[in-house]
């Protein structure tokens, strides 16, 4: 689903205009992005958790040469679905 389709779904489900729905989607995205930039966790019970994970520096072998190379550590965003969302998806798969 694209952002435009998400906005349209919100317009159809709530008594909001397209502009208000777009602003709501943008606000939610901005709040989550800013929280992750501060390395904070954002949790919506039932929906899921957005968090930041830190990968450590690691060493791997170059498959072509066999030379051991150093992979730098990095910080990445991560989403973990909530229990309700997982259960709803499992019901759909069983159909």
Secondary structure, 3 states (H helix, E strand, C coil): CCHHHHHHHHHHHCCCCHHHHHHHHHHHHHHHHHHHHCCCCEEECCCEEEEEEEECCEEEECCCCCCEEEECCEEEEEEEECHHHHHHHHHHHHC
